[in-house]
């Protein structure tokens, strides 16, 4: 199988090449590029079986490549984007590897490619639009809360987590104080900075600094201990564990 690597960070490229050599010695790395310009020039005249493509290149975003060349070759993105942005890749049926690239994740991506080994139908312009929207979005920095006759503004840096319980959603501060807020967790998930907050399960959205300890329950489920400690266990489902680990590593 022939591949090309488009990556402008030397260490990241060499690491990927080394991992590919270990996992699939038969892979032939035909070329590597660090700019949109050089990649476009090569793809105009040649074809390959698989492309490993970084988002930010030396001269521009890699999506500019698809504006100049009609590419049907399968693509595995290598990216440092957080979990919110990665939803865009899922919607568009694109494989991706979150930097720093994990050997097991790379192996799984290669297996997925071998199973499908077919031309992709990807709306790259839509994907770029979603990522641009992510970069421009302004996230909520403060929340207005009320207790009896007092009203105060709480900075997101002072929030440990949000907890949904029965019909209410509670804002829990680092000191353990709790306030009812007029939000749904689904709305908070969109309004909070995904680099700092993560939706652990149906009941909790936690600040990174509030995560005290993580315990593996099984191969694909983990238990999270928050500080301050809530009255119930916080279990991350099998489906969400991988995303949680990627978020912790981003």
N, C-alpha and C positions, 0 to 999 in steps of 0.2 A: 504494500500500500504506500502511495506517495502522499506526502503532506508538505505544506509550507507553514511557516510560523511568522506572524506579523506582530512584532513586539519591539517597543523602543527602549525597554529597560534591559541592559545586558545581563544582569544577574537573573532576572525573571526568565529571559530566553534560554540561558544556559541551564537553568534549573529544569525548565520544561523539556529541553533536549535530553538531559540526563535521565529524567523520569521516563520519557518515551523509550529510550534505549534499554532501560531496565525492564519495562513492562512488555515491550514489543520490539525485540531486536530486528525483526524483519521490516520494520517501518523505514522508509527512505525519506529523509528530510531533504527535499529538493532545493529549498532556498529559504532564506529568512530576510525580512525587510523591517525597517523601522519608520517608514514614511508612507503616506497615502500615495504619493507620486510614484515611488518605485514599485509599489504593489500593483498599481493600476497598469503600469507599463508591462509588467511581467504577465499579468492575467489577460491582457489584450492579445497576447500571442501564444499562451500556454494554458494547459489545464492541469488540475491535480485532483486527488481523491478527497482530500479533507483539508480545511483551513483552520488553523488556530489563530484567533484574531483578538488583539487587545483593542480596547475602546479608544483610549487616548494615545495617539501616535505623535511622533516628533513634529509633524507639520500640521496636523488637523485631527478631527475625530474620524475614526475608521469608517463611519457610515458614508463618508464622502466617496469611498471606493465604489459603493453600489449605485451612486448617482452617475458614475462614468463607465462602469462595466456591468454587463448583464451576467450575474453570477448565479449559477444553479448548484454549485458545489456545496455540500453540507459544511456548516460553520460551527465551531465550538468557540464561544467567546471566553476570553480570560479577562476578568474584570475585578475592580475593587469597589464596585457599587454596592450599596447596602441592600438589605432585604426588600425594602419598599420598591426600589428600582428593579430588582430581580423579578418582581411580578410581571413586569413588561416582557421579559424574556420568555416566561412561561406562557403568557397569552399568545405570543407569536411563535410558539413551538421551536424555540432556539435552545440548544444545549449551552451550558455555561460552566465555567470553573471560577470559583472565587479565590482571589489571591490572598495569601500565598497558596499556591496550588498544592493540594494534598494528593499523595500518591494513590490512595484508594478511590478518591473522587475521579481522578484522571482515568483510572482503570474502568470505573463504572461508565464514564462518558464514552470511552472507546468501545466498550461492550454494546452500549446503546447504538452507537454508530454502525457497528457490524450487524446488529439485528435489523436495523431499518435500511441502511445503505441505499437511500433513495434521494431523489432531488427534493429539496425543501421548497416550500411556498411561504416566503417570509415577507411581510410588509415592513421593510427596513425603515422607510420614511415614517411610518406610524411609530415604530420602535424608538426612533430618534426623537420624535415629538414628545413621547411619554417621558423619556429621560431628560429632555430639556425642561419639561414642566416640573419634574422632580427637583432639578437644580434651582429653578426660579421660585419655588414655593416658599412662602414665609410661614413658619410654624408658630403655634401659640406659645407665648413666653410666660404668661401669667394667667391665673384663674381667680375670678372673684368668688369669694365664699362668704357665707353668713352664719353666724351663731347667735341666737337670740336677737338682740338689737344691735349687734356689732357686725360690721362689714369690713372685710380685709381682702387684700390682693396677695395671692401666694405665687411666688416664682416657681417655675418648673424645676429649678435646681433644688428647691426645698421639698419636692414631692417624692415620696418613696414609691408609691404605686397607686393605681386606681383599682377599686374592687367592686364588682357588680354583685349585689346580694338582694334576692327577692326582686322587688320592683325598683330598687334604688341603686345609684352608683355613688361610691364614696371616694373622696380624695383623701389619701392618707399621707400625712407629712412625715418627715424624717424623725420627728420627736414623738410620733405615735398618735397625734391628734387626728380626728376624722371629721370630715365635712361632707354633707350631701351636695352633689353638684347636678345641675340640670343638663346632663349629657348622657348619651348612650355610649357604651364602649366602642361600638363600631364607628361612631363619629369621632371619638377621641383618637382612635387608631389612625385616622386621616389627619387630625389636627396637630398631633404630637410629632416631634422630630424622631424619625425611625432610627437615627443613629444613636439615640439616647434611650428611647423607650421601645419595649417589645411586648407584643400581645402573647402572653404565655399560654393562655387557654381561654375558655369562654368567660371566665370570671375575673381575670387579672391582666392588667397592663403595668409592667414594672419598669422603673428607672434602672439603668445599668448599675448605679452605685448601691442600689437596695438589694442586689443579689449577693447574699452572704455565703451560700454554699450550694453546691450541686451534687446530687447523689444519683448514681446510675441504678435504676430499678431492674432493668432488663437490657437486652441488646439495643432496644429502640425506644425506651421510655426513661425519663429522668424526673427526679423530684427536686424542686427548687426551694431553698430556705431563704425567706425574705427578712429584711431588717428594716422596720420592726416586724416581728413575727405575727402573721394573721392567725385567726382562730381555726383555720382549716388548712389542710394540705394543699400544696400547689403542685400538681402533676402535669407534665407536658406530654401530650399524646404522641403516639408513634409517628403520625403524619407531620407533626410540627417540630419534632426533635432535631431533625437535620437542619431546618431553617434556623432554629435557635442556636445551634452550634456554629453555623456560618455567621450569624449575627455577632456572637461573642468573639469571633475571630476577625471581624471586619474592621 
